[in-house]
Amino acid sequence: MKTRITLGLAGVVSCAAFLTAVAVTRDDGGAASALLTPPRGPYVALGDSYTAGPRIPGQNGKPPGCDRSDRNYPALVADGLGLGTAEFRDVSCSGATVADLSAPQSTDDGVNQAQLAAVSAATGLVTVGVGGNDIGFGSVITACVKDGVRYRMESRFEDGELNDAPCRKRYVSGGIDQVAARIDAAGGRLSAALRDIGRRAPEARVFVVGYPAILPDDGRGCGRATGLAPGDVSFLREKERQLNTMLRDSAKAAGAGYVDTYTPSAGHDACADKDVRWIEPLIPAAPAASMHPNERGERGMAQAVLRAVRAAR
């Protein structure tokens, strides 16, 4: 088990048990028609498990505990830009927080050096996908799953009322929203990290990559895939949107670009059909970690990054 849940969801699988490609592609899966002009300098990818792609084959890179896939979105972006091995460094690591950008991160199989050590004055492009672990989003989901299990046992309903949200009550009471407060605090840390990137690589194009839609707009019918009470689907979706808003605002304040992966992933959440979803549910049907992007999701995120790079040129 990782020191931090990977966006972090190592503990979710036990709750589920308790409940009982290399090329950048178009949406139709065909090869992209043209490569973008590569950046003037190497591309460095920073981030957490949504960047790394845990359990998506093939897993590579050091340390092994970072669970980095060679089909994650950084690898697909590098391929779409026509970058060779010497021009691309993926130092993302499952479980990473903003602090792990500037300090070594221990994993259950090795130590990942400070991710920012890969960024230099020669760097031409940087993507940053981090923030979920800073707010403990994985542990929040785990707690909400446990509350959902209890709720379903007590209510004896599959989905109950759409506003039933036992987990919301856990995190929001007395006018205090614990998750929102964590998001605000993470924003300050990310802003400092983006300033550091700017100092290290003053000529680089920098993009903050948001998180794709994990849950659907409608909580009804999502219980089997997530174990959540219907109102908590809405609660967690709202928190993810707030997290993405913080990422976007931090990027703008730092003069960086923001990559919206939420909008293109709508309808491809963990409760969608297995043939279209970008995010795997508690019990994955495709090679990917629970409640994390599968290969289709990483491909969709890569397309969003490349669109943002293209638009910024």
Secondary structure, 3 states (H helix, E strand, C coil): CCCCCCCCCCCHHHHHHHCCCCCCECCCCCECCCCCCCCCCCEEEEECHHHHCCCCCCEECCCHHHCEECCCHHHHHHHHCCCCHHHEEECCCCCCCHHHHCCCEEECCEEECCHHHHCCCCCCEEEEECCCCCCCHHHHHHHHHHHHHHHHHHHCCCCCCCCCCHHHHHHEECCEEHHHHHHHHHHHHHHHHHHHHHHHCCCCEEEEECCCCCCCCCCCCCHHHHCCCHHHHHHHHHHHHHHHHHHHHHHHHCCCEEECCHHHHCCCCCCCCCCCCCECCCCCCCCCCCCCECHHHHHHHHHHHHHHHHHHC
